[in-house]
Amino acid sequence: MAYKNFKVETDADGIALVTWDIPGRSMNVLDETSTSELDAIVKATTADAAVKGIVITSAKEAFCAGADLSMLEGMNQAYAKVFREQGETAANQMLFEQSRRFSQVLRSIETSGKPWAAAINGLALGGGFEITLCCHYRVAAENPKTRLGLPEVKVGLFPGAGGTQRVPRLVPPQDAMTILLKGDPVTVEKAKALNLIHAIVPAADLIKAAKDWIKGGGKAVAPWDEKGFKLPGGPVFSKAGMMMFPAGNAIYRRETYDNYPAARAIMSCVYEGLQLPIDAALRVESRYFTSVLRSKEAAAMIRSLFLSMQELNKGARRPKDVPATKVKKIAVIGAGFMGASVGYVSARAGLDVVLIDRDQESADKGKAHAQKVIEEQIKKGRAKPNDAEALLARITPTADYSTLKDVDLVIEAVFEDRKVKAETFAKAQEYLKPDVIFASNTSTLPITSLAEAFKDQGKFVGIHFFSPVEKMMLVEIILGKNTGDVALATALDYVRQIGKTPIVVNDSRGFFANRCVGRYVAEGNEMFLEGVPPAMIENCAKMAGMPVGPLSLSDEVALDLGLKIMKATEADLGPNAINPDQKKLMVEMVEKQGRLGRKNSKGFYDYPEKGKGQKSLWPGLSALQPKQLDPDTLDVEELKQRFLVVQAVEAARTVEDHVITDPREADVGSILGFGFAPFTGGTLSYIDFMGAKKFVELCHKLEAKYGSRFTPPKLLEEMAAKGETFYGRFAPKKAAA
């Protein structure tokens, strides 16, 4: 029989080689066709007496990148249809049977009575890795780039085709829970050490090694199907098990605050499944998977963290009629922390970088930062010494502006001051080629006004990086009033080259990310001034889903920078543009107490010397509060809501102000840029999944109690009245081809 996604060839020894190769795709993914064909192949090879064993591999560079998540979105749509037409029970049964189908196909491989070997030629993630786990033997090709793992939890799901049952039956419990709950892929060497694979061989010997195992009498029985099988960590209700699960629950709570249904389901699947025979355990896993698939958290995370991010990375907002550009050489003007980091990530991506500063010594310091970062990567085993040599050779530190004459893109990263920036533009312009795009890495100053100091405003664009640049995946591209399509396309192509995710926003003070996160920080300050205990402010923010508390974030950004931004805003927009009480607090902290944040080891927190303990809230904080409230009288849920609502309202305002024109960018930008509670799907998804009507009611309740910062914009009121959603009203345009 001929298959669309697989090729099956049986050799003279009776070994069937099943090669996965989806036509027209760069990677294999688990879709409806692959699942159906794999099922047919299992049945055919099981029934064929001439077939003695089966090897499954891939014709592509990777084995499989995981499930096609748009297929899961389709399952949810089918669920909604059956729910409407036949009721909840019928819909639940349909979804359970659909979501369990792949798990049953994999179990049929395991129980076929014929030995199956997985020849893992490259990356194997998610459902692709689950296929290998149900094979009786797993051999991987030597490749330092190959990663194996189950990253589903990162998009609000969990491995639902046996992953939660097979991994803890192969791997000690703590390692198994780390693999499942963190979702970080591992190298082939680590996978072998953990017993997830049996052997690593040179790529040229991969298929031979898999076939040799079958010819050598490979056993067609999984370990857990053998009589007397013992779990690697002992039974759940053993001394070791009782040390693992209660502690695991505590760690789960600490890390997730119970905001992620998928993480909770993993804990339950493993705990319940390990007390059952494998078939019953797989049924339990499928029931949990069905439940999680129906959750709004999974729908939100799949949409934002997988589908939308993929579309933005592929150039959803790129002007279609501009030919592709490839930046080969860039200049970064300003070799301070941000500029040096931008230079580093550009050189890491293979670009030549000119790092310019006011004198040679300052420029050299910028290159020294790149050296320090790459040396740390070498220490951690993430880079090799020759990588460092090649990277550093691509960075040229200088004070000479004439080196700009042959660059393709200039990124200005000087001090956040209009005058300093204007002087930099003037200096640079006399050396630029006519077609060079010029970008400002400003975090708050409007691009249109900065562009006034530049001759050709069509070639001027904002490229806003987030700190630390080496780790933060988001880049905000800001369009000034006169920014042209070529400048936008070049900026997007460059961001793609350096492996970051871009969002495109229109010009305004603070753009999108800083407008929203500024509200978060300010809300923490408001609570502080109200008398909420500082520890409660920080903990409630984390309980709401934010990665760090607002006081901690203020310290990281630097309190003196926050004060400078306040003063600049006041100077530009007048005294009503800022909160005078918050300014007074910052003046007290910065100018009177000399507490600048982490950078001078004292802010809202005290910071010990490196390696000498953890930071702790400064004991003198309570003396700066006008009053202290009794924590037992405070509503924790309301504090949590305030943190998320104040940011989501501001995100809605950015849509009304036409700063954000595509809801995908607000959602992806809020999660990647400032860690807005990922389980919500982002700032606008938070509103959509709550419902505009309910959200507006919550806004009015908070507005009555705390003031106009919670006032919903007219756009939201209108959407609430009409029952609209952001993704319905502002339907994202299709990705560029």
MARSE-709959 format. One line per field, with one value per residue (C-alpha): y, z, x. Coordinates in Angstrom, 3 decimals, padded with zeros to 6 digits. Example, Ala and Ser with C-alpha at 12.3 -4.5 7.8 and 13.67 -1.06 7.14 Angstrom:
y c(-004.500/-001.060)
z c(007.800/007.140)
x c(012.300/013.670)
***
This chain:
y c(000.000/003.509/006.142/009.919/010.690/007.423/005.063/001.370/-000.918/-004.488/-005.929/-009.519/-010.079/-009.231/-005.889/-003.124/000.347/002.947/006.370/009.437/012.226/014.615/016.182/019.973/020.430/021.098/019.044/016.120/016.965/014.749/015.528/013.604/011.927/010.788/009.307/007.399/006.121/005.045/003.106/001.390/000.587/-001.009/-003.168/-004.174/-005.064/-006.929/-009.044/-009.746/-012.921/-011.993/-008.919/-009.860/-006.363/-002.669/000.343/003.807/006.843/010.150/011.322/014.903/016.506/016.106/013.085/015.050/018.527/017.405/017.602/019.974/022.228/023.657/020.101/020.385/023.754/022.005/019.369/022.135/023.662/020.244/019.890/023.249/022.176/018.842/020.604/023.001/020.301/017.254/018.480/018.217/014.441/013.679/016.402/015.103/011.530/012.669/014.656/011.807/009.319/011.728/012.749/009.120/007.829/008.586/007.055/003.847/003.749/003.983/001.286/-000.968/-000.594/-001.669/-004.715/-005.729/-008.753/-007.569/-005.632/-001.927/000.146/003.938/005.280/008.882/010.908/014.383/016.536/014.546/016.547/016.125/013.502/012.662/011.706/009.778/007.616/006.658/005.912/003.236/001.487/-001.410/000.005/003.564/004.470/008.058/009.449/011.370/015.054/017.834/019.792/017.029/017.551/015.098/015.972/016.789/020.587/020.512/022.136/025.343/025.759/024.799/021.069/017.906/014.763/012.898/009.883/007.982/010.488/010.901/007.110/005.873/008.508/007.806/004.053/004.571/007.418/008.058/010.049/013.412/013.405/012.310/015.149/017.675/016.491/016.650/019.836/022.005/020.795/021.501/019.169/017.225/016.231/012.659/012.084/013.185/011.095/008.004/008.672/008.922/005.633/007.405/005.957/002.818/003.789/006.605/005.772/007.696/008.973/006.699/003.598/004.576/002.316/-000.568/-000.336/-000.408/-003.389/-005.221/-004.996/-006.674/-009.317/-009.969/-011.090/-007.759/-008.334/-007.152/-006.433/-003.126/-003.320/-002.478/-005.360/-007.893/-009.829/-008.471/-004.987/-002.553/001.238/002.976/004.995/002.270/002.207/005.466/004.391/003.501/005.465/006.938/007.702/009.474/011.609/012.498/013.304/015.606/017.571/017.585/019.094/021.845/022.647/022.618/025.147/027.333/027.391/027.689/028.974/026.436/028.652/025.971/023.100/021.126/021.162/020.086/017.290/016.029/015.686/013.781/011.582/010.425/009.920/007.998/006.262/004.710/002.893/001.207/-001.259/000.579/000.289/001.719/004.384/005.429/005.790/008.048/010.139/010.482/011.660/014.356/015.322/015.735/017.919/020.115/020.436/021.962/024.529/028.209/028.256/025.651/027.441/030.779/029.440/027.399/030.449/032.960/030.922/028.634/029.747/033.542/033.415/031.181/033.590/036.651/034.879/034.046/037.712/038.205/041.995/042.254/044.408/041.888/043.983/044.604/042.075/040.053/041.803/040.189/042.344/041.405/044.210/046.457/049.329/049.801/053.345/053.315/050.451/050.570/047.571/047.611/048.457/045.864/043.232/044.100/043.778/040.395/038.859/040.200/038.710/035.456/035.319/035.657/039.391/041.675/044.369/047.795/048.908/052.685/054.796/058.236/056.858/053.652/052.645/052.758/050.817/048.178/047.792/046.958/044.199/042.951/042.453/040.144/038.245/037.804/036.489/033.960/032.765/032.086/030.091/028.027/027.318/026.051/023.828/025.851/027.054/025.997/028.021/028.321/029.758/032.536/033.298/033.509/035.651/038.131/038.424/039.743/042.665/045.775/048.341/051.894/055.605/056.323/057.183/056.801/053.012/053.480/053.846/050.175/049.007/047.880/048.893/051.291/050.828/053.780/052.764/055.895/057.542/058.100/061.843/063.699/066.034/063.225/061.194/064.177/064.813/061.127/061.218/064.355/062.763/059.511/060.900/062.295/058.772/056.696/055.046/056.433/053.259/052.544/052.052/053.860/052.528/053.945/051.556/053.915/052.581/055.544/058.522/058.757/057.776/060.464/063.255/061.607/061.228/065.023/065.162/062.684/063.732/060.905/060.039/057.209/055.285/055.896/053.232/052.179/048.829/048.426/045.574/044.285/043.713/041.372/041.256/037.868/036.212/038.303/037.014/040.063/043.038/045.901/047.563/051.075/052.856/056.631/058.660/058.716/055.312/053.604/049.983/049.237/050.361/048.160/045.144/045.541/045.775/042.650/040.708/041.689/040.638/037.315/036.895/037.264/034.737/037.084/037.524/040.921/042.864/045.972/048.913/052.464/055.396/056.686/057.491/054.151/052.311/049.101/047.102/049.950/051.478/048.226/047.193/050.771/050.331/047.134/048.837/051.854/049.579/048.055/051.579/052.448/049.415/050.362/053.874/052.403/050.481/046.944/044.981/044.883/041.078/040.754/043.027/040.840/037.515/038.489/039.638/036.247/034.467/036.423/034.893/037.600/036.338/038.870/041.308/045.000/046.186/043.669/044.730/048.403/047.459/045.522/048.422/050.895/053.323/056.312/055.496/055.288/058.716/060.145/058.829/060.378/063.741/063.597/062.710/065.587/068.006/066.917/066.457/068.519/067.662/065.822/063.142/061.614/060.660/063.191/060.718/058.129/060.782/061.770/058.100/057.774/061.059/059.725/056.372/057.711/061.189/060.999/057.338/056.715/053.485/053.027/049.354/046.252/048.251/049.699/046.690/048.620/049.542/048.108/045.106/044.731/042.697/040.620/040.242/037.767/034.209/035.274/034.555/035.881/039.382/040.483/043.352/046.408/046.631/050.437/050.255/050.353/053.740/055.161/053.976/056.593/053.780/050.000/047.826/044.566/041.806/039.694/042.379/042.471/040.605/038.561/037.883/041.598/042.381/039.747/041.150/044.684/043.644/041.942/044.289/047.486/046.089/044.669/047.988/049.767/047.180/047.897/051.624/050.922/049.304/052.313/054.601/052.518/051.714/048.018/047.008/043.221/041.402/038.732/041.349/042.544/038.979/037.675/041.001/041.035/037.485/037.711/041.364/041.615/038.159/038.919/035.783/033.276/031.051/033.894/033.968/037.634/040.975/040.944/037.207/037.805/040.112/037.882/034.721/036.550/038.222/041.987/042.447/040.748/042.493/045.940/045.219/044.315/047.519/049.648/047.912/048.654/052.159/053.024/051.873/052.897/055.528/056.331/054.089/051.264/053.213/051.089/052.916/053.596/050.805/048.228/049.589/049.259/045.710/044.745/046.080/044.147/040.957/041.310/039.948/041.468/038.452/038.801/042.577/042.913/039.617/039.161/039.399/036.256/035.763/036.972/034.273)
z c(000.000/-000.828/001.902/001.597/004.602/004.987/002.802/003.825/002.427/003.606/003.131/002.564/006.335/006.739/008.431/007.379/007.237/007.837/006.684/007.698/005.119/004.884/001.412/001.216/004.843/006.219/009.331/010.124/012.419/013.850/011.901/011.113/008.026/009.849/012.710/010.343/008.187/011.189/012.440/009.039/008.970/012.440/011.397/008.071/009.516/012.462/010.116/007.620/008.647/006.353/008.503/011.393/012.816/012.081/012.117/012.086/011.052/009.188/005.783/007.061/009.206/012.280/013.340/014.322/015.728/017.605/017.053/014.617/017.195/014.642/014.522/018.279/017.700/015.134/017.732/020.091/017.358/016.687/020.447/020.531/017.582/019.162/022.510/020.839/018.867/021.160/024.653/026.992/027.527/023.790/023.229/026.069/024.745/021.211/022.416/024.660/021.772/019.368/021.762/022.798/019.269/018.911/022.330/021.195/017.946/019.971/022.387/019.384/018.351/021.850/021.917/018.243/019.123/016.679/017.660/016.788/016.819/016.600/014.584/015.827/013.208/014.730/016.828/018.356/020.416/021.849/020.066/017.912/020.997/022.335/019.169/020.017/023.657/022.610/020.466/022.118/021.234/020.666/018.957/018.161/015.678/017.139/016.749/019.262/017.993/018.510/021.354/022.683/024.978/025.798/025.714/025.653/029.083/027.590/025.449/028.133/027.327/028.476/026.656/026.183/024.125/026.915/027.834/031.439/031.876/029.963/031.143/034.894/034.157/032.527/034.544/038.319/039.611/040.200/036.748/035.183/036.846/035.755/032.132/032.190/034.223/032.832/029.238/028.493/025.816/026.564/024.486/023.230/025.790/028.652/027.233/027.231/030.787/031.850/030.074/027.609/024.693/024.496/022.205/020.301/017.030/014.110/011.733/008.925/011.099/012.444/010.381/010.534/014.348/014.589/012.223/013.993/017.279/015.623/013.935/017.262/018.774/019.935/022.389/021.325/024.886/026.757/030.260/031.948/030.136/031.635/034.758/037.854/036.411/039.087/038.880/038.843/041.955/043.717/044.280/044.942/048.505/049.390/051.502/048.341/046.812/049.935/049.868/046.237/045.856/048.850/048.091/044.400/045.224/047.261/044.436/041.911/044.028/044.492/040.767/039.305/042.065/040.569/037.525/034.935/034.525/032.414/035.126/037.718/035.377/034.981/038.772/038.899/035.851/037.235/040.803/039.724/036.695/038.534/040.803/037.825/035.044/031.892/029.950/032.801/033.334/029.668/030.009/033.040/031.049/028.157/030.498/031.952/028.464/027.304/030.321/029.791/026.058/026.935/029.313/028.347/029.512/026.888/024.161/025.078/025.308/022.094/020.236/021.565/022.340/019.330/016.465/016.805/017.656/014.649/012.368/013.693/013.359/009.744/008.933/009.400/009.487/006.793/003.755/000.957/-001.916/-000.426/-001.601/001.153/002.683/004.355/006.770/006.667/008.656/011.322/013.425/017.028/018.303/022.078/023.593/027.034/028.495/025.932/022.905/023.805/024.220/020.845/019.319/020.979/019.752/016.238/016.143/017.576/014.551/012.188/011.415/011.361/014.026/014.380/018.013/018.255/021.384/022.315/022.850/022.199/025.865/026.076/022.819/024.076/027.236/025.031/023.293/026.696/027.652/024.629/025.678/029.214/027.970/025.546/028.193/030.538/027.733/027.306/031.074/030.904/027.908/025.566/023.347/022.356/022.558/018.748/018.799/021.052/018.729/015.671/017.475/018.892/015.502/014.098/016.596/015.858/018.694/017.610/018.210/014.481/012.859/009.370/009.847/009.180/005.451/004.552/007.033/006.071/009.286/012.133/015.622/017.972/021.647/023.379/026.550/026.695/026.064/023.009/022.764/022.995/020.383/017.993/018.247/017.466/014.381/013.088/013.549/011.870/008.860/007.005/006.679/005.792/002.427/000.771/001.345/004.974/007.491/010.805/013.989/017.480/020.440/022.566/025.288/025.689/023.416/020.449/017.159/015.090/017.177/017.191/013.395/013.025/013.631/010.736/007.059/005.481/007.922/005.669/006.581/010.334/012.549/016.206/017.242/020.970/022.657/026.123/028.856/029.183/025.385/025.398/027.054/026.125/022.946/022.115/019.941/019.497/016.067/016.211/013.152/013.138/011.147/008.142/008.463/005.061/004.121/003.323/006.813/008.372/006.198/006.937/010.686/010.588/008.496/010.890/013.965/012.292/011.481/015.149/016.223/018.081/017.834/016.470/017.106/015.058/016.895/015.973/017.687/021.146/024.398/025.883/022.762/023.844/026.294/028.487/028.647/030.044/032.314/033.584/034.880/036.652/038.419/039.275/040.744/043.052/044.144/044.689/046.933/048.822/049.440/050.511/053.238/051.787/053.293/050.700/050.936/050.191/047.144/045.744/046.534/045.191/041.928/041.530/042.498/039.692/037.270/036.925/036.910/039.496/041.864/040.881/043.589/042.443/038.817/039.780/041.316/038.200/035.861/038.333/040.526/039.325/035.698/036.778/038.390/035.248/033.082/035.497/035.340/031.514/031.239/033.564/031.545/028.232/029.258/032.411/036.108/035.562/033.526/036.640/040.153/042.574/045.485/043.445/042.373/046.031/046.913/044.134/045.173/048.742/047.642/045.058/046.131/049.922/050.661/047.772/046.881/043.106/042.839/042.091/040.378/043.695/045.753/047.490/046.396/047.614/048.360/049.971/047.816/049.351/047.729/044.869/046.149/049.724/050.162/048.719/048.389/051.033/051.332/052.919/056.554/056.278/053.772/056.355/057.602/054.112/054.078/055.160/056.994/057.406/056.664/058.459/055.863/057.272/056.215/052.591/049.700/047.992/044.907/044.443/044.745/042.075/039.805/040.146/038.770/035.676/035.018/035.148/032.441/030.311/030.405/029.196/026.407/025.354/025.326/023.000/020.588/020.840/020.242/017.145/018.701/018.456/015.270/015.569/018.784/018.233/018.819/022.095/023.399/022.269/023.174/026.692/027.483/025.917/026.765/030.396/031.425/031.576/033.096/030.259/031.221/030.142/026.600/027.005/027.813/025.172/025.466/029.204/028.301/025.498/027.605/030.525/028.117/027.476/029.429/032.568/032.232/031.936/035.040/036.933/035.674/036.978/040.350/040.666/039.235/041.966/044.615/043.242/040.556/036.858/035.985/035.849/033.649/030.551/027.223/025.011/022.668/025.462/026.512/022.901/022.618/025.887/024.605/021.325/022.868/020.725/021.191/020.102/017.900/016.313/015.835/014.831/012.994/012.321/008.691/007.110/007.302/004.359/001.911)
x c(000.000/001.218/001.214/001.338/003.576/005.516/007.527/007.690/010.441/011.012/014.516/015.660/015.906/012.213/012.852/010.466/012.008/009.288/010.538/008.541/008.680/005.718/005.772/006.107/007.199/010.663/009.812/007.563/004.655/001.967/-001.164/-004.346/-002.815/000.348/-001.695/-004.035/-001.176/000.911/-002.125/-002.458/001.292/001.147/-001.816/-000.218/003.208/001.639/-000.486/002.335/004.164/007.088/007.856/010.170/010.654/010.190/012.543/010.976/013.035/012.761/013.981/014.261/016.956/014.757/012.729/009.607/008.915/005.772/002.028/000.379/-001.267/-003.671/-005.121/-005.810/-007.465/-009.670/-010.576/-011.692/-013.856/-015.415/-016.023/-017.851/-020.045/-021.042/-021.584/-024.049/-025.845/-025.781/-024.853/-021.875/-021.814/-021.684/-019.075/-016.869/-017.093/-016.203/-013.176/-011.996/-012.126/-010.400/-007.639/-007.034/-006.656/-002.947/-002.229/-003.963/-001.947/001.280/000.109/-000.594/003.086/004.144/001.832/002.161/004.293/006.949/010.087/010.011/013.190/013.270/016.214/016.285/018.183/017.611/015.315/012.413/009.946/006.456/004.373/007.399/009.374/006.355/006.503/010.083/009.147/006.652/009.299/011.109/014.533/015.741/018.998/020.020/022.539/025.498/024.649/025.413/022.378/019.821/017.360/014.804/011.938/008.346/007.823/003.980/003.630/005.060/001.949/-000.563/-000.729/001.030/002.236/-001.051/000.072/001.810/004.532/003.381/003.327/006.363/008.873/008.392/008.558/011.980/013.498/013.885/010.874/012.588/014.189/010.890/008.959/011.609/011.339/007.535/006.974/009.771/009.472/013.139/014.568/017.773/020.811/021.173/023.960/021.691/018.828/021.065/022.250/018.589/017.696/015.382/017.384/019.526/022.411/024.127/025.900/027.467/024.761/026.004/025.424/021.985/019.696/022.180/022.336/018.532/018.287/021.140/019.219/016.222/018.422/020.135/016.843/015.404/012.598/009.129/007.986/008.084/009.643/006.293/004.575/007.000/006.105/007.799/008.473/009.608/009.336/012.759/011.829/009.900/006.105/004.237/003.444/007.016/009.476/011.077/007.670/006.492/009.635/008.962/005.254/004.534/007.727/006.797/003.399/005.049/007.498/004.620/002.687/005.752/006.511/002.989/000.651/-001.787/-002.374/-001.575/-004.100/-001.588/001.092/-001.470/-002.647/000.945/001.242/-002.069/-001.324/002.010/000.725/-002.383/-000.886/002.057/-000.396/-002.104/-001.261/-000.150/-003.434/-005.496/-002.815/-003.038/-006.832/-006.306/-003.819/-006.287/-009.060/-006.812/-005.650/-009.264/-009.984/-006.900/-007.575/-010.963/-009.436/-009.316/-005.666/-004.667/-006.645/-005.049/-001.496/-001.708/-002.996/-000.457/002.656/002.507/000.274/000.599/004.298/004.934/003.043/004.900/008.251/007.405/006.761/003.013/003.518/006.206/005.284/004.693/006.049/009.520/012.154/013.879/016.875/019.866/021.809/025.502/027.089/025.613/026.848/025.768/026.369/026.632/028.647/027.024/025.205/022.336/024.467/027.117/024.386/022.821/026.302/026.760/023.454/024.134/027.641/026.267/023.939/026.925/026.728/029.764/029.397/031.013/030.665/031.032/031.409/032.798/036.323/038.243/038.244/034.412/034.079/036.547/034.458/031.480/033.427/034.655/030.982/030.540/033.673/032.345/028.980/030.495/032.977/030.052/028.386/031.582/031.676/028.083/028.896/026.652/029.503/033.022/036.266/036.446/032.869/034.180/037.093/034.835/032.251/034.756/036.488/033.199/033.038/035.128/035.160/035.992/035.422/035.674/032.318/033.776/033.519/029.777/030.428/029.867/027.201/023.667/021.904/022.711/021.260/021.623/021.721/022.980/021.666/017.859/018.114/016.777/019.768/022.354/020.464/020.152/023.921/024.562/022.297/024.072/027.504/026.503/024.650/027.652/029.130/026.032/025.420/022.247/020.169/021.120/018.312/018.790/017.139/016.862/016.803/014.720/012.458/010.088/010.866/008.450/010.103/008.354/009.886/013.339/013.169/012.915/016.685/017.269/017.470/015.420/012.630/011.425/014.596/014.221/012.608/012.535/014.016/013.409/015.298/014.476/017.024/018.856/019.066/020.827/017.806/014.750/013.102/010.975/011.924/009.462/009.646/008.198/006.858/007.204/004.672/007.039/008.776/008.801/008.090/011.751/012.799/010.088/010.983/014.714/014.057/011.855/014.394/017.197/015.196/014.482/018.204/019.173/016.513/014.162/010.383/009.240/006.063/005.233/003.665/002.759/004.394/003.461/005.250/006.307/005.011/003.238/005.339/006.543/003.088/001.664/004.528/004.756/001.190/002.244/005.153/002.977/000.277/002.888/003.834/000.143/-000.296/002.858/001.503/-001.864/-000.042/-000.124/002.811/005.660/005.984/002.271/002.596/005.375/003.711/000.278/001.869/003.553/000.332/-001.370/001.137/003.792/007.418/008.653/006.982/006.680/009.098/011.690/011.155/011.640/014.990/016.043/015.169/016.813/014.918/016.934/015.978/012.323/012.640/014.309/011.447/008.915/010.669/010.937/007.226/006.338/008.496/006.948/003.299/002.831/002.357/-000.962/000.833/002.421/001.369/002.956/002.901/004.798/007.308/007.766/008.410/011.036/012.717/012.892/014.340/016.805/017.864/017.497/018.192/020.621/018.803/019.069/018.079/020.102/022.841/024.069/022.856/020.089/016.588/013.301/015.524/018.946/021.335/024.139/027.555/027.537/027.297/026.494/022.799/019.545/018.161/015.655/013.177/014.793/013.618/013.378/010.490/007.708/008.959/008.282/004.654/002.088/000.242/000.374/-002.659/-003.406/-002.751/-005.601/-008.091/-006.894/-008.531/-005.795/-007.942/-008.538/-004.836/-004.116/-006.840/-005.522/-002.124/-003.571/-006.502/-004.418/-002.103/-004.933/-006.829/-003.700/-003.312/-006.913/-006.061/-003.114/-005.601/-007.928/-004.916/-003.915/-000.530/-001.473/-003.303/-003.014/-004.110/-001.446/001.251/-000.263/-000.527/002.857/004.496/003.044/004.187/007.662/008.297/007.250/006.053/002.318/000.704/001.360/-001.602/-003.960/-002.552/-001.558/-003.188/-005.946/-006.626/-007.089/-010.000/-011.332/-011.429/-013.070/-015.510/-015.542/-018.799/-017.489/-014.121/-015.718/-017.820/-014.640/-012.981/-015.862/-015.742/-011.992/-012.442/-014.982/-012.547/-009.133/-009.558/-009.413/-006.465/-009.052/-011.515/-012.180/-011.709/-014.763/-013.634/-014.016/-017.407/-018.535/-017.172/-018.906/-022.245/-021.902/-020.417/-017.279/-013.756/-010.435/-009.698/-013.151/-013.209/-009.540/-009.133/-005.386/-004.346/-002.956/000.821/002.886/003.843)
***
